[in-house]
Amino acid sequence: MARYQCNVTYYMSGGILYLVATPIGNLEDMTLRAIRILKEVDIIACEDTRITTNLLNHYQIKKPLVSYFEPRWTSGRHNKNQRGKYIVENLLNGKNVALVSNAGTPLISDPGYELVNLCILNNIYVKAIPGACALNSALSISGLPTDRFIFEGFLPRKPSKRKKRLQNIAEDERTVIIYESPYRLHKLLLELREICNNRQIVVAREMTKFYEEIKRGSVEDIIKDISGKRIKGEITLIIKGVVKK
């Protein structure tokens, strides 16, 4: 049992849980370290085994997969609690496990928080293998202030909670980053116009992919631009913070 000391002493046991970032679109964004870790671990936990299998096949990696998922908007069937215990049991038995999301960095608007905490409670070492993340990529090219920002992920679906969250965003001086479905983008923009007024925004679609598209302008400008269009792909929305006198 190894002993690590840095102000606080930790007693680590068993294997290591690696949080491995995967590409958000372009497969060339997979890091050399991430590829090596996926080749070395004993088990890979993932949201969707089909998506992860496609990625692993691209890099000729053959490893046992275990699903670890939770529906984003529903309280229906999910397996994170049962599979979390299964993963921790394997870690305590000395096996190394990699956790990946369908795209990007694990735990960023994706499952994994409970698993990481369960590992910490069991003195299991958790290590981050950094890489692609849509919010960082979109923010960096937005042209909006990056010195102070807040990530809201996906907004609540319940109208009362959603309105309250948007009202908080309307008063925030920091740049705000939101994830949204392309099917709900127009509705969100109308809500922003009503609650946040005609703020400057950036809509980043399909980041790093062949059809990547970046739209910059006021809320009204973007509403007019996408009106009547069928929007596809993953959306990252950047909102300029309010300027208070």
C-alpha positions as CSV (number, residue, x, y, z in Angstrom):
1,M,0.0,0.0,0.0
2,A,1.7,3.2,-1.2
3,R,1.9,6.3,0.9
4,Y,1.6,9.8,-0.6
5,Q,2.1,13.0,1.5
6,C,1.4,16.6,0.6
7,N,0.0,18.4,3.6
8,V,-2.5,15.5,3.9
9,T,-1.5,11.9,3.9
10,Y,-3.4,9.5,1.6
11,Y,-3.3,5.8,1.6
12,M,-3.9,4.5,-1.9
13,S,-4.9,0.9,-2.7
14,G,-5.5,-1.2,-5.7
15,G,-5.6,0.0,-9.2
16,I,-5.9,3.5,-10.8
17,L,-9.0,5.1,-12.2
18,Y,-8.0,7.1,-15.3
19,L,-10.3,9.8,-16.6
20,V,-9.4,9.8,-20.3
21,A,-10.4,12.7,-22.6
22,T,-11.4,11.6,-26.1
23,P,-11.9,13.7,-29.3
24,I,-15.0,15.9,-29.6
25,G,-15.0,15.3,-33.3
26,N,-11.7,15.1,-35.1
27,L,-10.0,11.8,-34.2
28,E,-6.6,13.4,-34.6
29,D,-7.2,15.2,-31.3
30,M,-6.6,12.0,-29.3
31,T,-3.4,12.5,-27.4
32,L,-0.5,10.0,-27.5
33,R,-0.8,9.5,-23.7
34,A,-4.6,8.8,-23.9
35,I,-4.0,6.1,-26.5
36,R,-1.3,4.5,-24.4
37,I,-3.4,4.5,-21.3
38,L,-6.4,2.9,-23.1
39,K,-4.0,0.2,-24.4
40,E,-2.6,-0.5,-20.9
41,V,-5.7,-0.5,-18.7
42,D,-7.7,-3.7,-17.9
43,I,-11.2,-2.3,-18.4
44,I,-12.7,0.7,-20.1
45,A,-15.9,2.2,-18.7
46,C,-17.9,4.2,-21.2
47,E,-21.3,5.8,-21.8
48,D,-22.1,4.1,-25.1
49,T,-20.1,0.9,-26.0
50,R,-20.9,1.4,-29.7
51,I,-19.4,4.8,-29.8
52,T,-16.3,3.8,-27.8
53,T,-15.9,0.7,-29.9
54,N,-15.6,2.8,-33.0
55,L,-12.9,4.9,-31.4
56,L,-11.0,1.9,-30.1
57,N,-11.2,0.2,-33.5
58,H,-9.7,3.3,-35.1
59,Y,-6.6,3.0,-32.8
60,Q,-6.6,-0.8,-32.9
61,I,-7.3,-1.2,-29.2
62,K,-9.0,-4.3,-27.9
63,K,-10.2,-4.1,-24.3
64,P,-13.2,-5.2,-22.2
65,L,-15.9,-2.5,-22.1
66,V,-18.4,-1.9,-19.3
67,S,-21.2,0.6,-19.8
68,Y,-21.5,3.5,-17.2
69,F,-24.3,5.9,-18.1
70,E,-27.1,8.1,-16.9
71,P,-29.8,9.8,-19.0
72,R,-29.2,13.5,-19.1
73,W,-32.8,14.7,-18.8
74,T,-34.8,11.8,-17.3
75,S,-34.9,10.0,-14.0
76,G,-35.5,6.7,-15.8
77,R,-33.3,3.6,-15.9
78,H,-29.6,4.1,-15.5
79,N,-26.8,1.9,-14.3
80,K,-24.3,4.2,-12.7
81,N,-24.8,3.0,-9.1
82,Q,-24.6,-0.7,-9.8
83,R,-21.8,-0.4,-12.3
84,G,-20.0,2.1,-10.0
85,K,-19.7,-0.6,-7.3
86,Y,-18.6,-3.1,-9.9
87,I,-15.9,-0.8,-11.2
88,V,-14.6,0.0,-7.7
89,E,-14.5,-3.7,-6.8
90,N,-12.2,-4.3,-9.8
91,L,-10.1,-1.3,-8.8
92,L,-9.7,-2.6,-5.3
93,N,-8.6,-6.0,-6.8
94,G,-5.7,-4.2,-8.5
95,K,-7.2,-3.7,-12.0
96,N,-6.7,-0.3,-13.8
97,V,-9.8,1.2,-15.3
98,A,-10.2,4.0,-17.8
99,L,-13.4,6.1,-17.8
100,V,-14.3,7.8,-21.1
101,S,-17.4,9.8,-22.2
102,N,-18.8,9.7,-25.7
103,A,-16.8,12.8,-26.6
104,G,-14.5,15.2,-24.7
105,T,-13.5,15.2,-21.1
106,P,-15.3,12.9,-18.6
107,L,-17.5,14.4,-16.0
108,I,-18.0,17.7,-17.9
109,S,-21.8,17.4,-18.3
110,D,-21.3,13.7,-18.4
111,P,-21.5,10.8,-15.9
112,G,-18.7,10.1,-13.5
113,Y,-18.9,12.4,-10.4
114,E,-20.3,9.6,-8.2
115,L,-17.7,7.1,-9.4
116,V,-14.8,9.5,-8.7
117,N,-16.2,10.1,-5.2
118,L,-16.7,6.4,-4.6
119,C,-13.0,5.9,-5.5
120,I,-11.9,8.6,-3.2
121,L,-13.9,7.1,-0.3
122,N,-12.1,3.8,-1.0
123,N,-8.6,5.4,-1.2
124,I,-8.3,4.6,-4.9
125,Y,-6.0,6.9,-7.0
126,V,-7.8,8.9,-9.6
127,K,-5.7,10.4,-12.4
128,A,-6.8,12.8,-15.2
129,I,-5.6,12.3,-18.7
130,P,-6.4,15.7,-20.3
131,G,-7.5,16.4,-23.8
132,A,-10.3,17.8,-25.9
133,C,-13.1,19.7,-24.2
134,A,-15.8,21.6,-26.2
135,L,-16.2,24.4,-23.7
136,N,-12.5,25.3,-23.7
137,S,-12.2,25.1,-27.5
138,A,-15.3,27.3,-28.1
139,L,-14.4,29.8,-25.4
140,S,-10.8,30.2,-26.8
141,I,-12.0,31.2,-30.3
142,S,-15.1,33.1,-29.2
143,G,-13.6,36.6,-29.1
144,L,-15.4,37.2,-25.8
145,P,-13.6,37.8,-22.4
146,T,-11.9,34.7,-21.1
147,D,-10.4,36.1,-17.9
148,R,-13.5,35.2,-15.9
149,F,-16.2,32.7,-17.1
150,I,-18.8,30.3,-15.8
151,F,-19.9,26.9,-17.3
152,E,-23.6,26.2,-17.0
153,G,-23.7,22.9,-18.9
154,F,-27.2,22.1,-20.1
155,L,-29.9,24.3,-18.6
156,P,-32.8,22.7,-16.7
157,R,-35.8,21.6,-18.7
158,K,-38.3,22.5,-16.0
159,P,-39.7,26.0,-17.0
160,S,-39.5,27.5,-13.5
161,K,-35.9,26.3,-12.8
162,R,-34.8,27.2,-16.4
163,K,-36.2,30.8,-16.1
164,K,-34.5,31.3,-12.7
165,R,-31.2,30.1,-14.2
166,L,-31.5,32.4,-17.1
167,Q,-32.3,35.3,-14.8
168,N,-29.1,34.6,-12.9
169,I,-27.1,34.5,-16.2
170,A,-28.6,37.8,-17.2
171,E,-27.0,39.4,-14.0
172,D,-23.7,37.7,-14.3
173,E,-20.7,39.8,-15.4
174,R,-18.7,36.8,-16.4
175,T,-18.7,35.1,-19.8
176,V,-21.2,32.2,-19.7
177,I,-20.9,28.9,-21.5
178,I,-23.9,26.7,-22.2
179,Y,-24.4,23.4,-24.0
180,E,-27.6,23.0,-26.0
181,S,-29.2,20.6,-28.4
182,P,-29.6,21.8,-32.0
183,Y,-33.3,21.1,-31.8
184,R,-33.7,23.5,-28.8
185,L,-31.3,26.3,-30.0
186,H,-33.9,28.6,-31.5
187,K,-36.0,28.3,-28.3
188,L,-33.1,29.1,-26.1
189,L,-32.2,32.2,-28.2
190,L,-35.7,33.5,-27.9
191,E,-35.5,33.0,-24.1
192,L,-32.1,34.9,-24.1
193,R,-33.6,37.8,-26.0
194,E,-36.4,38.1,-23.5
195,I,-34.4,37.7,-20.3
196,C,-30.9,38.8,-21.2
197,N,-31.8,41.4,-23.9
198,N,-29.7,41.7,-27.1
199,R,-26.4,40.4,-25.7
200,Q,-23.4,39.5,-27.8
201,I,-23.1,35.7,-28.2
202,V,-21.2,33.1,-30.1
203,V,-22.7,29.8,-31.3
204,A,-20.1,27.1,-31.9
205,R,-21.4,24.1,-33.8
206,E,-19.7,20.8,-34.6
207,M,-16.4,21.9,-33.0
208,T,-13.3,20.3,-34.7
209,K,-15.5,18.4,-37.2
210,F,-15.6,18.9,-41.0
211,Y,-18.7,21.1,-40.8
212,E,-17.5,23.2,-37.9
213,E,-19.3,26.5,-37.9
214,I,-18.9,29.6,-35.7
215,K,-21.5,32.3,-35.6
216,R,-20.8,35.6,-33.8
217,G,-23.2,38.5,-33.2
218,S,-26.0,39.7,-31.1
219,V,-28.8,37.4,-30.0
220,E,-31.1,39.1,-32.6
221,D,-28.5,38.6,-35.3
222,I,-28.2,34.9,-34.7
223,I,-32.0,34.4,-34.4
224,K,-32.4,36.0,-37.9
225,D,-29.5,34.0,-39.3
226,I,-30.8,30.6,-38.2
227,S,-34.5,31.3,-38.7
228,G,-36.1,28.6,-40.8
229,K,-32.9,26.6,-40.9
230,R,-32.5,23.0,-39.7
231,I,-29.7,23.1,-37.2
232,K,-27.6,19.9,-36.7
233,G,-24.7,18.9,-34.5
234,E,-23.5,19.7,-31.0
235,I,-23.9,23.3,-29.9
236,T,-21.8,25.3,-27.5
237,L,-23.2,28.8,-26.8
238,I,-21.0,31.6,-25.3
239,I,-22.7,34.6,-23.8
240,K,-21.0,37.9,-23.0
241,G,-21.4,38.9,-19.4
242,V,-23.5,41.9,-18.5
243,V,-21.7,45.3,-18.3
244,K,-22.6,47.0,-15.0
245,K,-22.1,50.7,-14.5
